[in-house]
Amino acid sequence: MKFMNKAILLLLTSIALLAVSCDDYLDKQEDEAMTFDKIWTKRATTLQYFYNVWGFMPTESNWVDENPWIGASDEATCTYNRDYRYMNNGSWGPSTVPYNRYMHYYQAIREANIFMQNIDRCSAKDVNETEKKLWKVQARFARAYYNWLLMRMYGPIILVKDELVDFNQSMGALQRPRNTWEECVEYVCGELAECAKELPASPTTNDDYGMPTKGVCYAVIGRLKLYAARPLFNGNELYKNVKNPDGTNLFPVAYDKELWKEAADANYEVIKLGQYELYDTGDPVESYRGVGLVEWNSEIIFARWEGGYYNRVHVTPRVVGGTSYGGIAPTQQLVDAYAMSNGRYPITGYNADGTPVVDAASGYIETGTSAFVNPVHGYDVPNGSNRNMFKNREPRFYATVFWSSDWWGYGTGNWVNPVFGFNGNSGPGASHDYPKSGYMCHRFYDHTKNTNAGYWGNLTFPIYRLAETYLNYAEALNEYYGPSHPDILTYINKIRKRAGVPDLETVYPDCKTSQTLMRELIRKERRVELAFEGQRYFDTRTWMIAEETDGGQMWGMNTSAVCPNVSTTPEDFWKRTAFETRIFTSKHYLYPFSQRELDRNKLLTQNYGW
C-alpha cells in the first residue's frame, strides 16, 4: 500500500488522538501535556502524528471541492455550484475568500514544527534512529512545502520558521508583519536544499512513493524560482507601494534579470540528476495519456496516488450511467490552443465576434465534416462524418478533448455516444450535470474501467513531472540568454517528439532568432502539455496575462441547440458560443487576506487592490 493511503486511513484516528491542531497560528488551544507526552512512547502514535503532518497536503486532482485551479482558469469550465464561481464573476474578496487555505496551511506548519521538535524524544524500542532522521527531514520538507503553497496564493507571507507560537500569550503579543517576497523565497529554497542533502535519490520501498526525494526538492525549487523570475514577482509596478507598516517593500521594486539564470540553474539541477525520463511507449497518444494513467511512471517526480473516483466522476458523461456527473470541460480557447499534426498552431487570434483568425498554413478547417478516425479509440463517429475542426490535430488534442457524438468507452466492449446539446443524453435540459462548453476532458479518465459498475481505478496525479521541468528550463534560458541557447530547442523538442509533432524550428524557423516568438511558442507548448494539471491558473497570473486570458467571454459550442433526439447532436450545436463572461482585474492576481485575519493582526498588510 502506498504511503499516502496509509496517511488517509490513519488521519481520523490521529486527529482524535492528538487533538493538538489549531484553527491557525493565532488561535489558542488548551494545554494537553500529559496526553502529548504519551504520543512519543509508541511507534503507532508517533507515526500517527507524522501522518497528521502529511494529512494537510492538498488533493490537486479534486478539481471541484479542493481547489479552483481548474474551475477558475481559462482552460476549463466546471458546471457545479462551487466557490470558483465567485472568482469567475468577480464577487470574491476579503469577506468571501474561495478555497481559503490560510488557516489550514499555518496549522500544517505548526504540526510539522511540533513533530520535528519532538521526534528525537521518541522512546519506542521499535523506532530506530535512521527512521527518526528520515521522518524528521520529511516533516521539514512538508513544512517548507506548506509555506510554498501559501506563497503561490498570497505572495509574501508570515514566516513562522521553527517557532512554536505560545498560545497562552495575549493576542497583542502575536502581532507580526509579513516577510518580504525575497525572504520567503530564500527561506523556502534554503529549507528544500537542506532537505535534499538528506533525502534519498529515489523511493526505496513501496511506502516511499509519494514522499519527497532529492528530485522533488529540486523540482519545487525550480518552479518557485521560475515564478520569482516572472513579471508578477519581478519588479511589478502594481506592487511597488505594497509595504509593511514600517515602510518595508514586500515585493521587489526593480526587475532583476539574474533571477532568470537562477531559475534555469535550479531546473537544470533536476535534469542532471538523470533520475527521470519522459514516459514514452512510441505511441504519442498512449504515451501522453500514460503520464496520468500509468502509476509511478518514469516521468513522475512528485505525485499524489489515490482512487480515481473524485476526479473521474466529474468527467464521466451522464449517458455512461452509474454515478456520472460529467461537467468539467475544456473551453474553446483550450481546444483552439492545440497544434495541427504538422506542428503549426491553427488559431492566431480572435475577431471581435469571437470567430477565430486562422493560420492558413496550418491546414485547419473550421466548418464542415469528413470521415476520419480518432486515434484514442480507432473509430469514426457513428454517421461516418466527423467535424473538420477536429481533423488532423496533434495527438495530445485527442488524448485530452472529447467532443459531442464521439465514442466514449468504459470497460471492455462498452461504448456510448455522449451528446451535449440541449436535451441530449449528456447535455443541459434534464440535468445541470453537463459540460457548459460542449466538450469533455478525458485526459485522466481510464477508459478500460467500467465506471458504470463503480470501477474507478487509481490515479497517480502528477504534481511535478519532467516535462514541466524541461519547459521551465527552456523558458528561463530564453529570457536570460535569448533564443539561440541550444538547450532550448533540445528540451522543447524532446517533449514535441514524444507528442508526435515536428521539431519547433522545423515549423517555425524564426524562433531561433526571435526571443518574442520563442517566448510565445514556449507558452503555447506549456499550455497544451500541462493541460488540466493545475498549472495554467498560476501561469497566466505569474506571466501577468490573466486580464486578457481569464477575463471576458469564455467560449464553447452551442449547448442550447435543441437535439432532435437524445442521441443526435444538431447542426446548430457546432457554432462558437460564449457560455460565460468572466471578470478579472489587476487585483485578482493574488489572493486577498481574509477580513478575519486583518482584524486579528493589525500588522498584516493586505494585497494590492483588495
C-alpha positions as CSV (number, residue, x, y, z in Angstrom):
1,M,0.0,0.0,0.0
2,K,1.3,3.4,-0.9
3,F,2.2,5.9,1.8
4,M,-0.5,8.4,1.2
5,N,-3.1,5.7,1.5
6,K,-1.8,4.9,5.0
7,A,-1.9,8.6,5.9
8,I,-5.5,8.9,4.9
9,L,-6.6,5.7,6.7
10,L,-5.0,6.9,9.9
11,L,-5.8,10.5,9.7
12,L,-9.1,10.5,11.6
13,T,-7.5,8.4,14.3
14,S,-4.6,10.6,14.6
15,I,-6.6,13.8,14.8
16,A,-8.8,12.4,17.5
17,L,-5.9,11.0,19.5
18,L,-3.6,14.1,19.3
19,A,-6.1,17.0,19.5
20,V,-3.2,19.4,19.2
21,S,-4.2,21.2,16.0
22,C,-5.3,24.8,15.9
23,D,-7.5,26.9,13.6
24,D,-4.5,28.9,12.6
25,Y,-1.3,30.1,14.2
26,L,-3.1,32.9,16.0
27,D,-5.7,30.7,17.7
28,K,-5.4,29.4,21.3
29,Q,-5.6,25.9,22.5
30,E,-5.7,24.0,25.8
31,D,-2.7,22.5,27.4
32,E,-2.8,18.7,27.0
33,A,0.8,18.0,28.1
34,M,0.1,14.6,29.6
35,T,-1.6,13.2,26.6
36,F,1.1,14.8,24.4
37,D,3.9,13.2,26.2
38,K,2.5,9.7,25.7
39,I,2.4,10.1,21.9
40,W,6.2,9.7,21.7
41,T,6.3,6.4,23.7
42,K,4.9,4.2,21.0
43,R,5.6,3.7,17.3
44,A,2.0,3.7,16.3
45,T,1.1,7.0,17.9
46,T,4.4,8.6,16.7
47,L,3.6,7.6,13.2
48,Q,0.0,8.8,13.5
49,Y,1.4,12.3,14.3
50,F,3.7,12.0,11.3
51,Y,0.7,11.1,9.1
52,N,-1.2,14.0,10.6
53,V,1.6,16.4,9.4
54,W,1.2,15.0,5.8
55,G,-2.6,14.9,6.0
56,F,-2.7,18.6,5.2
57,M,-1.4,18.0,1.7
58,P,-3.8,19.2,-1.0
59,T,-5.5,16.8,-3.4
60,E,-4.7,18.6,-6.6
61,S,-6.8,16.2,-8.7
62,N,-10.0,17.1,-6.9
63,W,-11.0,19.9,-9.3
64,V,-14.4,20.5,-7.7
65,D,-14.1,20.7,-3.9
66,E,-10.4,21.0,-3.2
67,N,-9.2,23.9,-5.3
68,P,-10.1,26.5,-8.0
69,W,-7.0,25.9,-10.2
70,I,-9.2,24.3,-12.9
71,G,-12.6,25.9,-12.4
72,A,-11.1,29.4,-12.3
73,S,-8.7,29.0,-15.1
74,D,-9.2,29.9,-18.8
75,E,-8.6,26.3,-19.8
76,A,-11.8,24.9,-18.3
77,T,-15.3,25.3,-17.1
78,C,-16.9,23.5,-14.2
79,T,-20.6,23.4,-14.1
80,Y,-21.1,22.9,-10.4
81,N,-22.1,25.5,-7.8
82,R,-18.8,25.9,-6.1
83,D,-16.7,28.8,-4.9
84,Y,-14.7,29.2,-8.1
85,R,-17.8,30.8,-9.4
86,Y,-17.2,33.8,-7.1
87,M,-13.7,34.1,-8.7
88,N,-15.1,33.9,-12.2
89,N,-17.8,36.5,-11.7
90,G,-15.5,38.8,-9.7
91,S,-17.6,38.8,-6.5
92,W,-14.9,37.5,-4.1
93,G,-12.9,39.5,-1.6
94,P,-11.7,39.6,2.0
95,S,-15.1,38.7,3.3
96,T,-15.6,35.9,0.8
97,V,-12.4,34.1,0.1
98,P,-13.0,30.9,-2.0
99,Y,-11.0,27.9,-1.0
100,N,-9.4,29.8,1.8
101,R,-6.4,27.7,2.9
102,Y,-4.6,30.3,5.1
103,M,-5.6,28.8,8.4
104,H,-5.2,25.3,7.1
105,Y,-1.6,25.6,6.0
106,Y,-0.5,27.5,9.1
107,Q,-2.0,24.7,11.1
108,A,0.0,22.3,9.0
109,I,3.2,24.3,9.6
110,R,2.6,24.2,13.3
111,E,2.1,20.4,13.3
112,A,5.3,19.9,11.3
113,N,7.2,22.0,13.8
114,I,5.8,20.1,16.8
115,F,6.8,16.8,15.1
116,M,10.3,17.9,14.2
117,Q,10.9,19.2,17.8
118,N,9.7,16.1,19.5
119,I,10.6,13.1,17.3
120,D,14.0,12.7,18.9
121,R,12.4,12.0,22.2
122,C,10.5,9.0,20.8
123,S,11.3,6.2,23.2
124,A,9.6,3.4,21.4
125,K,12.0,0.4,21.1
126,D,10.8,-0.4,17.6
127,V,11.7,3.0,16.2
128,N,15.4,3.3,15.2
129,E,17.5,6.4,14.7
130,T,17.5,6.1,10.9
131,E,13.7,6.2,10.9
132,K,13.7,9.2,13.2
133,K,16.1,11.1,11.0
134,L,14.1,10.3,7.8
135,W,10.7,11.2,9.3
136,K,12.2,14.5,10.6
137,V,13.5,15.6,7.3
138,Q,10.3,14.5,5.6
139,A,8.4,16.7,8.0
140,R,10.8,19.5,7.3
141,F,10.1,19.2,3.6
142,A,6.3,19.3,4.4
143,R,6.8,22.5,6.4
144,A,8.7,24.1,3.5
145,Y,6.1,22.9,1.0
146,Y,3.2,24.3,3.1
147,N,5.0,27.7,3.1
148,W,5.3,27.4,-0.7
149,L,1.6,26.7,-1.1
150,L,0.8,29.8,0.8
151,M,3.2,31.9,-1.3
152,R,1.7,30.8,-4.6
153,M,-1.7,32.1,-3.4
154,Y,-0.8,35.2,-1.3
155,G,2.8,36.2,-2.4
156,P,4.8,37.2,0.7
157,I,3.6,35.5,3.8
158,I,4.5,35.5,7.6
159,L,7.4,33.1,8.1
160,V,6.9,31.2,11.3
161,K,10.1,29.1,10.7
162,D,11.0,26.9,13.8
163,E,8.9,28.9,16.2
164,L,6.2,27.2,18.2
165,V,3.8,30.1,19.0
166,D,2.9,30.1,22.7
167,F,-0.9,30.1,22.5
168,N,-1.1,31.3,26.1
169,Q,0.2,34.7,25.1
170,S,-2.1,37.6,24.7
171,M,-3.4,38.3,21.2
172,G,-1.4,41.5,21.2
173,A,1.8,39.7,21.6
174,L,1.2,37.7,18.5
175,Q,1.0,40.6,16.1
176,R,3.5,40.3,13.3
177,P,4.0,41.6,9.7
178,R,4.6,39.7,6.5
179,N,8.1,38.8,5.4
180,T,9.3,40.2,2.1
181,W,9.0,38.1,-1.1
182,E,12.8,37.8,-1.3
183,E,12.9,36.5,2.3
184,C,10.2,33.9,1.6
185,V,11.9,32.7,-1.5
186,E,15.3,32.4,0.3
187,Y,13.8,30.6,3.3
188,V,11.8,28.0,1.3
189,C,14.5,27.3,-1.2
190,G,17.1,27.1,1.6
191,E,14.9,24.6,3.6
192,L,14.4,22.5,0.5
193,A,18.1,22.5,-0.4
194,E,18.9,21.3,3.1
195,C,16.2,18.5,2.8
196,A,17.7,17.5,-0.5
197,K,21.1,16.7,1.2
198,E,19.4,14.1,3.5
199,L,16.7,12.6,1.3
200,P,17.2,9.6,-1.0
201,A,17.5,10.0,-4.7
202,S,14.6,7.6,-5.4
203,P,12.0,5.6,-3.4
204,T,13.4,2.5,-1.8
205,T,10.2,0.8,-0.7
206,N,6.5,1.0,-1.6
207,D,5.9,3.3,1.4
208,D,8.3,5.8,-0.1
209,Y,6.2,6.5,-3.2
210,G,4.6,9.9,-2.8
211,M,7.2,11.1,-0.4
212,P,9.9,13.6,-1.1
213,T,13.2,12.8,-2.7
214,K,16.2,14.9,-3.8
215,G,14.5,15.4,-7.1
216,V,11.2,16.5,-5.5
217,C,13.1,19.2,-3.6
218,Y,14.9,20.4,-6.7
219,A,11.7,20.4,-8.7
220,V,9.8,22.6,-6.1
221,I,12.8,25.0,-6.0
222,G,12.8,25.1,-9.8
223,R,9.1,26.1,-10.1
224,L,9.4,28.6,-7.2
225,K,12.5,30.2,-8.8
226,L,10.7,30.4,-12.2
227,Y,7.7,32.1,-10.6
228,A,10.1,34.5,-8.8
229,A,11.6,35.5,-12.2
230,R,8.3,36.1,-13.9
231,P,6.7,39.5,-14.2
232,L,4.3,39.2,-11.2
233,F,7.1,38.9,-8.7
234,N,10.0,40.6,-10.6
235,G,9.7,44.4,-10.4
236,N,5.9,44.5,-10.8
237,E,4.9,48.2,-10.8
238,L,1.5,47.3,-9.4
239,Y,3.1,46.2,-6.1
240,K,5.6,49.0,-5.6
241,N,3.5,50.6,-2.8
242,V,2.6,47.4,-1.0
243,K,4.5,47.8,2.2
244,N,4.6,46.7,5.8
245,P,3.6,49.3,8.4
246,D,7.3,50.1,8.9
247,G,7.6,51.0,5.2
248,T,9.4,47.8,4.0
249,N,8.5,46.9,0.5
250,L,7.0,43.5,0.4
251,F,7.7,42.9,-3.3
252,P,10.8,43.5,-5.4
253,V,10.7,47.0,-6.7
254,A,13.1,46.6,-9.6
255,Y,13.4,44.0,-12.4
256,D,16.3,41.6,-11.9
257,K,17.3,39.6,-15.0
258,E,19.6,37.4,-12.9
259,L,16.5,35.7,-11.4
260,W,16.0,34.0,-14.8
261,K,19.5,32.5,-14.6
262,E,18.7,31.3,-11.1
263,A,15.6,29.7,-12.4
264,A,17.4,28.0,-15.3
265,D,20.1,26.7,-13.0
266,A,17.5,25.4,-10.5
267,N,15.6,23.4,-13.1
268,Y,18.8,22.0,-14.6
269,E,19.5,20.5,-11.2
270,V,16.6,18.2,-11.7
271,I,17.6,17.3,-15.2
272,K,21.2,16.5,-14.4
273,L,20.1,14.1,-11.7
274,G,19.4,11.6,-14.5
275,Q,16.7,10.1,-12.3
276,Y,13.7,10.7,-14.6
277,E,12.8,10.3,-18.3
278,L,9.8,11.2,-20.4
279,Y,7.2,8.4,-20.4
280,D,7.3,7.2,-24.0
281,T,5.8,4.0,-25.4
282,G,6.3,5.0,-29.0
283,D,2.6,5.8,-29.4
284,P,2.1,9.6,-28.8
285,V,-1.5,9.3,-27.6
286,E,-0.8,6.4,-25.2
287,S,2.4,8.0,-24.0
288,Y,0.8,11.2,-23.1
289,R,-2.2,9.6,-21.5
290,G,0.1,7.2,-19.7
291,V,1.7,10.1,-17.8
292,G,-1.5,10.3,-15.7
293,L,-2.7,6.7,-16.1
294,V,0.4,4.5,-15.6
295,E,1.2,4.5,-11.9
296,W,4.6,5.9,-10.8
297,N,5.8,6.0,-14.4
298,S,9.4,7.2,-15.3
299,E,8.3,10.9,-15.7
300,I,6.8,11.4,-12.3
301,I,8.8,13.5,-9.8
302,F,6.1,14.1,-7.2
303,A,2.6,12.8,-7.3
304,R,-0.5,12.0,-5.3
305,W,-1.6,8.4,-5.5
306,E,-5.3,8.0,-4.9
307,G,-8.5,6.4,-6.0
308,G,-9.8,7.7,-9.3
309,Y,-13.4,8.4,-8.2
310,Y,-13.3,12.1,-7.2
311,N,-11.5,13.1,-10.4
312,R,-13.2,10.8,-12.9
313,V,-16.8,11.0,-11.7
314,H,-16.9,14.7,-12.7
315,V,-15.7,14.0,-16.3
316,T,-18.0,11.0,-16.9
317,P,-20.9,11.9,-19.3
318,R,-24.3,11.1,-17.8
319,V,-25.1,8.6,-20.6
320,V,-22.4,6.2,-19.2
321,G,-24.8,5.6,-16.3
322,G,-24.0,4.6,-12.8
323,T,-22.6,7.6,-10.9
324,S,-21.7,10.2,-13.5
325,Y,-21.6,13.9,-13.0
326,G,-19.9,14.9,-16.3
327,G,-19.5,18.7,-16.1
328,I,-15.8,19.5,-16.3
329,A,-14.8,20.6,-19.8
330,P,-12.1,22.4,-21.8
331,T,-13.0,25.8,-23.0
332,Q,-12.9,26.6,-26.7
333,Q,-9.8,28.6,-26.0
334,L,-8.0,25.5,-24.9
335,V,-9.4,23.4,-27.8
336,D,-8.1,26.1,-30.2
337,A,-4.6,26.0,-28.5
338,Y,-3.6,22.6,-29.7
339,A,-1.4,22.4,-32.8
340,M,-2.2,20.6,-36.0
341,S,-0.5,17.3,-36.8
342,N,2.0,19.4,-38.9
343,G,3.0,21.2,-35.7
344,R,1.5,24.6,-36.5
345,Y,-0.9,26.3,-34.1
346,P,-4.0,26.9,-36.2
347,I,-5.6,29.8,-34.3
348,T,-3.6,33.0,-34.0
349,G,-6.2,35.2,-32.5
350,Y,-9.9,36.2,-32.5
351,N,-12.1,38.7,-34.2
352,A,-14.5,40.9,-32.2
353,D,-17.4,38.4,-32.7
354,G,-15.3,35.5,-31.3
355,T,-14.6,33.9,-34.7
356,P,-11.0,32.7,-35.0
357,V,-8.2,34.1,-37.0
358,V,-6.8,31.1,-38.7
359,D,-3.2,30.5,-39.9
360,A,-3.8,29.3,-43.4
361,A,-0.6,27.3,-43.4
362,S,-1.8,25.1,-40.6
363,G,-4.4,23.4,-42.7
364,Y,-7.2,24.0,-40.2
365,I,-10.8,24.0,-41.4
366,E,-13.4,25.4,-39.1
367,T,-16.6,24.2,-40.8
368,G,-17.9,21.1,-42.4
369,T,-17.4,17.3,-41.9
370,S,-15.4,14.4,-43.2
371,A,-14.6,10.9,-42.3
372,F,-11.5,10.4,-40.0
373,V,-10.5,8.2,-37.2
374,N,-10.0,9.3,-33.6
375,P,-6.6,7.8,-32.6
376,V,-7.8,7.3,-29.0
377,H,-10.2,4.5,-29.9
378,G,-9.7,3.9,-33.6
379,Y,-13.2,4.7,-34.8
380,D,-15.1,7.3,-36.7
381,V,-18.3,8.8,-35.3
382,P,-21.5,6.7,-35.9
383,N,-22.6,8.5,-39.0
384,G,-19.1,8.4,-40.5
385,S,-18.8,12.1,-40.6
386,N,-16.6,13.9,-38.0
387,R,-16.2,17.6,-37.7
388,N,-13.3,19.1,-39.8
389,M,-12.3,21.3,-36.9
390,F,-11.1,18.2,-35.1
391,K,-9.3,16.7,-38.1
392,N,-5.5,16.4,-38.3
393,R,-4.9,17.8,-34.8
394,E,-1.9,16.8,-32.8
395,P,-2.1,13.6,-30.6
396,R,-2.4,15.5,-27.3
397,F,-5.6,17.0,-28.5
398,Y,-7.3,13.7,-28.9
399,A,-5.9,12.5,-25.6
400,T,-7.5,15.4,-23.8
401,V,-10.5,16.7,-25.7
402,F,-13.7,14.8,-26.1
403,W,-16.4,16.2,-28.4
404,S,-20.1,15.6,-28.8
405,S,-21.3,12.3,-30.5
406,D,-17.8,10.7,-30.4
407,W,-17.3,7.3,-28.9
408,W,-16.8,7.0,-25.2
409,G,-15.5,3.7,-23.9
410,Y,-15.9,2.4,-20.3
411,G,-14.6,-1.1,-19.8
412,T,-14.4,-4.0,-22.2
413,G,-17.0,-3.7,-25.0
414,N,-18.9,-0.8,-23.5
415,W,-19.4,2.1,-25.9
416,V,-21.7,5.1,-25.9
417,N,-22.0,8.4,-27.8
418,P,-22.5,11.3,-25.4
419,V,-24.5,14.2,-26.8
420,F,-24.0,17.6,-25.3
421,G,-26.8,19.6,-27.0
422,F,-30.0,20.7,-25.2
423,N,-32.0,17.6,-24.1
424,G,-29.1,15.4,-25.3
425,N,-28.2,12.3,-23.3
426,S,-25.4,14.2,-21.6
427,G,-26.4,17.8,-22.2
428,P,-28.5,20.5,-20.5
429,G,-32.2,20.3,-20.1
430,A,-32.7,17.2,-18.0
431,S,-29.8,17.9,-15.6
432,H,-27.4,20.6,-14.5
433,D,-24.6,18.0,-14.8
434,Y,-23.3,18.8,-18.3
435,P,-20.2,20.5,-19.8
436,K,-21.0,24.1,-20.4
437,S,-18.6,24.4,-23.3
438,G,-19.9,21.3,-25.1
439,Y,-16.7,19.4,-24.7
440,M,-15.4,17.0,-22.0
441,C,-11.9,16.4,-20.6
442,H,-11.0,12.8,-20.6
443,R,-7.2,13.1,-20.1
444,F,-7.2,11.3,-16.7
445,Y,-10.2,9.1,-17.3
446,D,-9.3,5.4,-17.6
447,H,-11.5,4.1,-20.5
448,T,-10.5,0.5,-19.6
449,K,-12.5,0.7,-16.3
450,N,-16.3,0.1,-16.2
451,T,-17.2,3.2,-14.2
452,N,-20.9,2.3,-14.7
453,A,-20.3,-0.6,-12.3
454,G,-18.3,1.5,-9.9
455,Y,-14.8,0.6,-11.0
456,W,-12.9,3.9,-11.0
457,G,-9.3,2.6,-10.9
458,N,-6.5,4.5,-9.3
459,L,-4.8,7.8,-10.3
460,T,-1.2,8.9,-9.9
461,F,-1.8,12.6,-10.4
462,P,1.3,14.4,-11.5
463,I,2.2,17.4,-9.3
464,Y,5.7,17.7,-10.6
465,R,7.0,15.8,-13.7
466,L,10.0,16.0,-16.0
467,A,8.2,17.6,-19.0
468,E,7.4,20.6,-16.8
469,T,11.0,20.9,-15.7
470,Y,12.0,20.9,-19.4
471,L,9.5,23.7,-20.1
472,N,10.7,25.7,-17.0
473,Y,14.3,25.3,-18.1
474,A,13.6,26.4,-21.7
475,E,11.6,29.4,-20.6
476,A,14.3,30.6,-18.2
477,L,17.0,30.1,-20.8
478,N,15.1,32.1,-23.4
479,E,14.6,35.0,-21.0
480,Y,18.2,35.1,-19.9
481,Y,20.3,34.1,-22.9
482,G,17.9,34.6,-25.7
483,P,16.5,32.0,-28.2
484,S,19.9,30.9,-29.5
485,H,20.8,28.8,-26.5
486,P,21.0,25.3,-27.8
487,D,19.3,23.7,-24.8
488,I,16.0,25.5,-25.5
489,L,15.2,23.5,-28.7
490,T,16.8,20.4,-27.3
491,Y,14.4,20.1,-24.4
492,I,11.3,21.6,-26.1
493,N,11.7,19.1,-29.0
494,K,12.0,16.2,-26.6
495,I,8.5,17.0,-25.5
496,R,7.3,17.5,-29.0
497,K,8.8,14.3,-30.2
498,R,7.1,12.3,-27.5
499,A,3.8,14.2,-28.5
500,G,4.3,13.2,-32.2
501,V,4.7,16.7,-33.7
502,P,7.6,18.1,-35.7
503,D,10.5,19.9,-34.1
504,L,9.8,23.5,-33.3
505,E,12.4,25.1,-35.6
506,T,11.2,23.0,-38.5
507,V,7.7,24.5,-38.2
508,Y,8.8,28.0,-37.0
509,P,12.3,28.6,-38.2
510,D,12.3,32.3,-37.0
511,C,12.1,31.1,-33.4
512,K,15.8,30.6,-33.4
513,T,16.4,34.3,-33.7
514,S,13.3,35.9,-32.1
515,Q,13.1,35.9,-28.4
516,T,9.5,37.2,-28.6
517,L,8.4,34.3,-30.9
518,M,10.2,31.8,-28.8
519,R,8.5,33.1,-25.7
520,E,5.1,32.8,-27.4
521,L,5.9,29.2,-28.6
522,I,7.1,28.0,-25.2
523,R,4.0,29.3,-23.6
524,K,1.8,27.6,-26.2
525,E,3.7,24.3,-25.7
526,R,3.3,24.6,-21.9
527,R,-0.4,25.3,-22.2
528,V,-1.2,22.1,-24.0
529,E,1.4,19.8,-22.4
530,L,0.4,20.7,-18.9
531,A,-3.4,21.0,-19.5
532,F,-5.6,20.1,-16.5
533,E,-2.6,19.7,-14.2
534,G,-3.5,22.9,-12.3
535,Q,-0.6,24.9,-13.8
536,R,-2.4,27.2,-16.2
537,Y,-4.1,29.1,-13.3
538,F,-0.7,30.1,-12.0
539,D,1.0,30.6,-15.4
540,T,-1.4,33.3,-16.6
541,R,-1.1,35.1,-13.3
542,T,2.7,35.0,-12.9
543,W,3.1,36.0,-16.6
544,M,0.6,38.8,-15.9
545,I,-1.6,38.0,-18.9
546,A,-4.7,36.9,-17.0
547,E,-6.5,40.2,-17.5
548,E,-6.5,39.2,-21.2
549,T,-6.9,35.4,-20.9
550,D,-9.1,35.0,-17.8
551,G,-11.4,37.9,-18.2
552,G,-14.2,38.4,-20.7
553,Q,-16.1,35.8,-22.7
554,M,-15.4,32.1,-22.4
555,W,-16.3,30.1,-25.5
556,G,-17.5,26.7,-26.5
557,M,-20.1,25.1,-28.7
558,N,-23.8,25.9,-28.7
559,T,-25.2,23.7,-25.9
560,S,-28.5,25.5,-26.2
561,A,-29.1,23.9,-29.6
562,V,-32.1,21.5,-29.3
563,C,-31.4,17.9,-30.1
564,P,-33.9,16.2,-32.4
565,N,-33.4,13.1,-30.1
566,V,-31.2,12.3,-27.1
567,S,-28.6,10.6,-29.4
568,T,-28.2,13.2,-32.1
569,T,-26.1,16.4,-32.0
570,P,-27.9,19.1,-34.0
571,E,-26.0,21.0,-36.7
572,D,-26.7,24.3,-34.8
573,F,-24.6,22.9,-31.9
574,W,-21.4,23.3,-33.9
575,K,-21.4,27.1,-33.6
576,R,-18.9,29.0,-31.4
577,T,-20.9,30.4,-28.5
578,A,-20.0,32.4,-25.4
579,F,-21.3,30.4,-22.4
580,E,-19.9,32.8,-19.7
581,T,-18.5,36.2,-19.2
582,R,-15.8,36.3,-16.5
583,I,-14.3,39.2,-14.6
584,F,-10.6,39.5,-14.0
585,T,-8.9,42.8,-12.9
586,S,-5.4,43.6,-11.7
587,K,-6.3,42.9,-8.0
588,H,-7.1,39.3,-8.8
589,Y,-3.5,38.2,-9.5
590,L,-3.1,37.3,-5.8
591,Y,-5.5,36.1,-3.2
592,P,-6.8,38.6,-0.6
593,F,-6.2,38.0,3.1
594,S,-9.5,37.4,4.9
595,Q,-11.0,40.2,6.9
596,R,-10.8,37.9,9.9
597,E,-7.0,37.8,9.7
598,L,-6.8,41.5,9.1
599,D,-8.9,42.2,12.2
600,R,-6.8,39.9,14.3
601,N,-3.4,41.0,13.1
602,K,-3.1,44.8,12.7
603,L,0.4,44.4,11.2
604,L,-0.8,42.3,8.3
605,T,-0.7,44.3,5.0
606,Q,-3.5,43.4,2.6
607,N,-2.6,42.5,-1.0
608,Y,-2.9,45.1,-3.8
609,G,-6.4,46.3,-4.8
610,W,-8.4,44.5,-2.1
